[in-house]
Amino acid sequence: MEAARAEVLAYVIANTAPAAQPASDPAPAADEPVAPTAAAAPTAPPSDTAPAKRAHPGADDADRGISASISSDPDDLSDEEDAPAQPGPDAVPGLNDEEEEEVPEEDIDFNDLRVQLMALQQRIRDAGIPVVIVFEGWDASGKGTLLSKLIEGLDPRGYQVYAINSPSEHDRQYPPMRRYWVHTPAAGNISLFCSSWYREVAKALYESKASRKRLNQAYHEIVNLESQLAADGTLIIKFFLHIPRKEQKRRLKALEAKKSTRWRVQKEDWYQNEHYEEFLRLFDTMIARTHFDGALWHVLRSDNRRVCIKQMYDIVIEAFQDALRDREAGLRAWDTPFLPHVENITPVTFPQLETFDPEQALTDPYKPAVDKAQKRLHKLQNELYRRGIPMVVGFEGWDAAGKGGAIRRLTSSLDARGYDVVPIAAPTPLEKSHHYLWRFWKDVPPKGYIAIFDRTWYGRVMVERIEGYCTEPQWNRAYDEINRFEAELVGSGAVLCKFWLQIDSATQLTRFEERQNTPDKQWKITQEDWRNREKWPLYETAVNDMLQKTNTAAAPWTVVEANNKQFARLKVLHAVIRAIEERLEREKE
C-alpha cells in the first residue's frame, strides 16, 4: 500500500504547478498545467468593508499554487476559531504578502445578505439558469457548516443538496461520473454538492487505489463534466476551504471529544492530517488542473468562520448578478461550438453514405442463420453477466429502415431480466430542462446488463439540428460531447455498438405507402414522417457529418444496408456477437 501511495504522490509532485519563473524564462510545455492569469479572476465586490477575494490561482502567486501562496506552517495562526483572516488565497492578486483588511464582525449583516441572495435566486429561476455549487476542502474545514449557512438564504423549493460519500455498491455498477450527471440541475434550479466529483481524487493518497493513469483520467472526466455543463449555460461556483494543519488537528480532536460527533471522525481524516504536506500538493494540482473560465475555484480560509461565510455570500451573490446581467443582455459567451477546455477525440475517417449500396442479398438461408446467431448471442449474454461487462447498443437510421425489427430479432434470444430497450422520443419538459445528455446518462446500464436504445443521443445532431431545436453552436459542440460520453462508457468497461440502418428513398416510399394502406400498420406512420421525408437531402448531410465526426476508435459506426430486412437483421446480430467476442478476447490478454 505504501508503494502505491508513493506512486500517487510522485505523480502529484510531477504535475504540481512549478515555482514562479522570471519573465525571460520559456513558456511551459503544452502538456504542463498552465495557471490562469489575473484576467480570469472575478471582480471584487463593490464594498469598502468586504474582504478582498479572488478565484484561485491569482496573478503573482498563480504559478506557485496554494502550497506556496498559503502559509501552511501550523504556527502561523491562532487556535482560536474566530482568529482574524490571514493573508492567503483570498488576497487580491499581487497582494497576498500584505495583511488582509480585517472585517469588524459588527459590520457583517447576514440578514441583508440572505435577503439579497433569495431575491437573486428567484430571478435565477425565472431566467432558467441552472446552478451548481461545489464545496470541497480539507477534512474538518467546515464544508457542511458553510453549505448550511448558504441555504439559509435560499428558497428550499429551488435547490437540492447532495452529500457525496464513497460510492455505494450500486454506484460502482455504473461509470464513475454517472452519479454526478444524474444530479445535475434542471433550468432555474440549484444543485449543492457537499463534496463532489473531486472526492475520489482527494482520497487517492489514502486509499492508494488510483494509479497515475486513473488520476489523469479522473481529471479529464471532471473537466469534461464541468465544461459541458458550463457550455450549456450552467453557472458553476466551486469553493475550496483551506485550514492549516494545526487548526485541522484541533477540530478533529474537538469532534472526537464529544460523543455526539465522534462518529464523524474517520481514520482517513487523521491520515490526511498526518500527511498534510502530501495532500497540500495533491490539492494544489487538483485546483490547477480544473480551474478554467466557466468553472473557477474560490479558495477560502475558514479559520474565521464568520468572515468565511461573508466571503461565500459575496461570491455567490456576485456570480448570480453577473449571470443575470449576461442573460438580460442576450450574451451567450458560454454557448461555444466546441468544448474549449477538453481534449478532443480525433475521429477515424468514415465513408460517405453514398458509397454504401443498401440493396444487399443474403448468401445463406435466413432462418438457420438467425437461429444459430441467436443461440450464440444467448450464451454471450450470460458471459457478459458473469463477468460484469455492460453493453450499450444504439440504433439510428432512416424512418422505416427497420430498426424495430432488428431490435426484436436481437432481444428474442436474450434473457429478459438482463436487458432494457430504451425508446427515445421527443424529450419531456423535465428532460428539456436539463443538459441533453442527462436523460441518456440515467439509462446507462449497470455491469452485466444490456441497454438497447431505439434512437439515441444522436438526435442532437440530426432532428434538433435540422428543426432548429438547438443553436448552431450547440449541435456543433455535440460531436465532441458525444465522443466524450461514448469514451467514458467504453472506458468504464462497456461494449458499445452503434448502427445506422441505410435504405434508399424509393424503399422508404414503398414502406410508407404500405404502412398507410395497411390498417394494422397505420399507427407506424405519421405526418411527421412525411415531413421528414421531404427533408431527405438535409438529413443526408447531417448523417454524413455525424458519421464523419463521431466514428472513433473506441466507438465505431456500423452502417447496415437495410433494403433487405433479413440481411439487415443478420448483419446486426453478427456485429453484436463480434463486438462481445472481441471484448471477451481482450479480457484474456
Residue pairs with C-beta under 8 A, 6 or more apart in sequence:
1 208
2 208
4 208
4 209
5 205
5 208
7 211
7 212
8 204
8 205
8 208
8 210
8 211
8 212
8 215
8 282
9 205
9 278
9 281
9 282
10 212
11 212
11 215
11 216
12 205
12 215
12 278
12 281
12 282
12 285
13 281
15 33
15 285
15 289
16 65
16 67
16 281
16 284
16 285
16 288
17 33
17 35
17 57
17 62
17 63
17 64
17 65
17 284
17 285
17 288
18 28
18 32
18 63
19 63
19 64
19 68
20 60
20 61
20 62
20 63
20 64
21 63
28 34
33 285
33 288
33 289
35 57
35 62
35 63
35 65
35 288
35 291
36 55
36 57
36 62
36 291
36 292
36 293
36 296
37 59
37 62
38 58
38 59
38 62
38 93
38 94
40 55
40 291
40 292
40 293
40 296
41 54
41 55
41 58
41 59
41 93
41 296
42 53
42 54
42 55
42 296
42 315
42 318
42 319
42 322
43 318
44 50
44 52
44 53
44 54
44 92
45 53
45 314
45 317
45 318
47 314
49 103
49 104
49 107
50 103
50 310
50 311
50 314
51 85
51 90
51 100
51 101
51 103
51 307
51 310
51 311
51 314
52 90
52 91
52 92
52 95
52 100
52 101
53 90
53 298
53 300
53 311
53 314
53 315
54 89
54 90
54 91
54 92
54 93
54 298
55 291
55 296
55 297
55 298
56 66
56 69
56 89
56 240
56 287
56 291
56 297
56 298
56 299
57 63
57 64
57 65
57 66
57 69
57 287
57 288
57 291
58 69
58 91
58 92
58 93
58 94
58 96
59 93
59 94
60 93
60 94
60 96
61 68
61 69
61 93
61 96
62 93
65 284
65 285
65 287
65 288
66 89
66 240
66 242
66 280
66 283
66 284
66 287
66 299
67 277
67 280
67 281
67 284
69 88
69 89
69 96
70 88
70 89
70 242
70 299
70 301
71 86
71 88
71 244
72 244
72 245
72 276
72 277
72 280
73 244
74 244
74 245
74 246
74 247
74 249
75 246
76 86
76 244
77 83
77 86
77 244
77 246
77 247
77 303
78 303
79 246
79 247
79 250
81 303
81 304
81 305
82 105
82 304
82 305
82 306
83 303
83 304
84 100
84 102
84 304
84 307
85 100
85 102
85 103
85 301
85 303
85 304
85 307
85 308
86 100
86 301
86 303
87 95
87 96
87 97
87 98
87 99
87 100
88 96
88 100
88 242
88 299
88 301
89 96
89 240
89 242
89 299
89 300
89 301
90 100
90 299
90 300
90 301
90 311
91 98
91 100
103 307
103 310
105 306
108 306
108 307
108 310
110 149
110 309
110 310
110 313
113 153
113 310
113 313
113 314
113 317
114 152
114 153
114 313
115 153
116 153
116 313
116 317
117 150
117 153
117 154
117 313
117 316
117 317
117 320
118 153
118 154
118 155
120 317
120 320
120 321
120 324
121 153
121 154
121 155
121 158
121 190
121 320
122 155
123 320
123 324
124 131
124 158
124 188
124 190
124 235
124 320
124 323
124 324
125 158
125 188
125 189
126 188
127 188
127 323
127 324
127 327
127 328
128 187
128 188
128 433
129 187
129 188
129 233
129 234
129 235
129 323
129 324
129 327
130 184
130 185
130 186
130 187
130 188
130 189
130 190
130 191
130 229
130 232
130 233
130 234
130 235
130 433
130 434
131 185
131 189
131 190
131 191
131 234
131 235
131 236
131 237
131 320
132 184
132 185
132 190
132 191
132 193
132 229
132 234
132 235
132 236
132 237
133 150
133 190
133 191
133 192
133 193
133 236
133 237
133 238
133 239
133 316
134 193
134 196
134 198
134 236
134 237
134 238
134 239
135 143
135 144
135 146
135 147
135 192
135 193
135 194
135 195
135 196
135 239
135 241
136 143
136 195
136 196
136 198
136 199
136 202
136 238
136 239
136 240
136 241
137 143
137 239
137 240
137 241
137 242
137 243
137 302
138 241
138 242
138 243
138 248
138 272
138 279
138 283
139 248
139 252
139 268
139 269
139 272
139 273
140 243
140 248
140 251
140 252
140 255
140 265
140 269
141 241
141 242
141 243
141 248
141 302
142 241
142 243
142 302
142 305
142 308
143 194
143 195
143 241
144 163
144 194
145 305
146 239
146 241
146 300
146 302
146 305
146 308
146 309
146 312
147 161
147 192
147 194
149 309
149 312
150 192
150 312
150 313
150 316
151 159
151 161
151 192
153 313
154 190
158 188
158 189
158 190
159 189
159 190
159 191
159 192
160 183
160 185
160 189
160 190
160 191
160 192
161 192
161 194
162 183
162 191
162 192
162 193
162 194
162 196
163 194
163 195
164 180
164 193
164 194
164 195
164 196
164 197
164 199
165 195
165 199
166 199
166 203
167 176
167 179
167 200
171 178
171 179
173 446
173 447
174 444
174 446
174 447
174 492
175 444
175 488
175 489
175 491
175 492
175 494
176 200
176 218
176 221
176 492
177 197
177 221
177 225
177 488
178 441
178 444
180 196
180 197
180 225
181 225
181 437
181 438
181 441
182 438
182 441
182 442
183 191
183 193
184 191
184 229
184 234
184 434
184 435
184 438
185 191
185 234
185 434
186 430
186 433
186 434
187 433
187 434
188 433
197 221
197 222
197 225
198 222
198 286
198 290
200 210
200 218
201 210
201 215
201 218
201 219
201 222
201 282
201 286
202 279
202 282
202 283
202 286
203 268
204 210
204 215
204 282
205 272
205 275
205 278
205 279
205 282
206 268
206 271
206 272
207 268
210 218
217 491
219 286
219 289
219 290
220 342
220 343
221 488
222 290
223 289
223 290
223 292
223 341
223 342
224 339
224 342
224 484
224 488
226 236
226 290
226 292
226 294
226 295
227 292
227 294
227 295
227 339
227 340
227 341
227 342
228 339
228 342
228 435
228 437
228 481
228 484
229 236
229 435
230 236
230 294
230 295
230 334
231 294
231 334
231 335
231 336
231 339
231 340
231 477
232 334
232 435
232 474
233 332
233 334
233 335
234 435
235 319
235 320
235 323
236 294
236 295
237 296
237 298
237 315
237 316
237 319
238 295
238 296
238 297
238 298
239 297
239 298
239 299
239 300
239 312
239 315
240 283
240 287
240 297
240 298
240 299
240 300
241 300
241 302
241 308
242 299
242 300
242 301
242 302
243 251
243 301
243 302
243 303
244 303
245 273
245 276
247 303
248 272
248 273
248 276
249 273
252 265
252 269
252 270
252 273
255 261
255 262
255 264
255 265
256 262
256 265
272 279
287 297
287 299
290 297
291 297
292 340
292 341
293 340
293 341
294 334
294 341
298 315
300 308
300 311
300 312
301 308
302 308
326 332
326 333
332 471
335 471
335 473
335 474
336 473
336 477
337 472
337 473
337 476
337 477
338 344
338 476
338 477
338 480
339 477
339 480
339 481
339 484
342 480
342 484
344 480
344 483
345 480
345 483
345 484
345 487
345 552
345 554
346 552
347 483
347 548
347 549
347 550
347 551
347 552
348 551
348 552
348 553
348 556
349 548
349 551
350 547
350 548
350 551
350 557
352 544
353 502
353 540
353 543
353 544
353 547
353 559
356 502
356 559
356 561
357 561
358 502
358 503
358 504
358 507
358 561
358 562
358 563
359 504
359 561
359 563
359 564
360 561
360 563
360 564
360 567
361 564
361 567
362 369
362 564
362 566
362 567
362 570
366 566
366 570
369 570
370 409
370 569
370 570
370 573
373 413
373 570
373 573
373 574
373 577
374 409
374 412
374 413
374 573
375 413
376 577
377 410
377 413
377 414
377 573
377 576
377 577
377 580
378 413
378 414
378 415
380 577
380 580
380 581
380 584
381 413
381 414
381 415
381 418
381 419
381 450
382 415
383 580
383 584
384 390
384 391
384 418
384 448
384 450
384 495
384 580
385 418
385 448
385 449
386 448
387 448
387 584
387 587
388 447
388 448
388 493
389 447
389 448
389 493
389 494
389 495
389 583
389 587
390 444
390 445
390 446
390 447
390 448
390 449
390 450
390 451
390 492
390 493
390 494
390 495
391 445
391 449
391 450
391 451
391 494
391 495
391 496
391 497
391 580
392 444
392 445
392 450
392 451
392 453
392 489
392 494
392 495
392 496
392 497
393 410
393 450
393 451
393 452
393 453
393 496
393 497
393 499
393 576
394 453
394 456
394 457
394 458
394 496
394 497
394 498
394 499
395 403
395 406
395 407
395 452
395 453
395 454
395 455
395 456
395 499
395 501
396 403
396 455
396 456
396 458
396 462
396 498
396 499
396 500
396 501
397 403
397 499
397 500
397 501
397 502
397 503
397 560
397 562
398 501
398 502
398 503
398 508
398 539
399 508
399 512
399 529
399 532
399 533
400 503
400 508
400 511
400 512
400 515
400 524
400 529
401 501
401 502
401 503
401 508
401 562
401 568
402 501
402 503
402 562
402 565
402 568
402 569
403 454
403 455
403 501
404 454
405 565
405 568
405 569
406 499
406 501
406 560
406 568
406 569
406 572
407 421
407 452
407 454
409 569
409 572
409 573
410 452
410 572
410 573
410 576
411 419
411 421
411 452
414 450
418 448
418 449
418 450
419 445
419 449
419 450
419 451
419 452
420 443
420 445
420 449
420 450
420 451
420 452
421 452
421 454
422 443
422 451
422 452
422 453
422 454
423 454
423 455
424 453
424 454
424 455
424 456
424 459
425 455
427 436
427 439
431 438
431 439
436 457
436 460
436 464
436 470
436 478
437 457
437 481
437 482
437 485
440 453
440 456
440 457
440 485
441 485
443 451
443 453
444 451
444 489
444 494
445 451
445 494
447 493
456 498
457 482
457 485
458 482
458 546
458 550
460 470
460 474
460 475
460 478
460 482
461 475
461 478
461 479
461 482
461 542
461 545
461 546
461 550
462 539
462 542
462 543
462 546
463 469
463 532
464 470
464 474
464 475
465 475
465 542
466 535
466 538
466 539
466 542
470 478
479 545
479 546
479 549
479 550
482 550
483 549
483 550
483 552
483 555
486 496
486 550
486 552
486 554
486 555
487 552
487 554
487 555
489 496
489 555
490 496
490 554
490 555
491 554
495 579
495 580
495 583
496 554
496 555
496 579
497 558
497 575
497 576
497 579
498 555
498 556
498 557
498 558
499 557
499 558
499 559
499 560
499 572
499 575
500 543
500 547
500 557
500 558
500 559
500 560
501 560
501 562
501 568
502 559
502 560
502 561
502 562
503 511
503 562
503 563
504 563
505 533
505 536
507 563
508 533
509 533
512 525
512 529
512 530
512 533
514 521
515 521
515 522
515 524
515 525
516 522
516 525
532 539
547 557
547 559
550 557
551 557
558 571
558 575
560 568
560 571
560 572
560 575
561 567
561 568
561 571
562 568
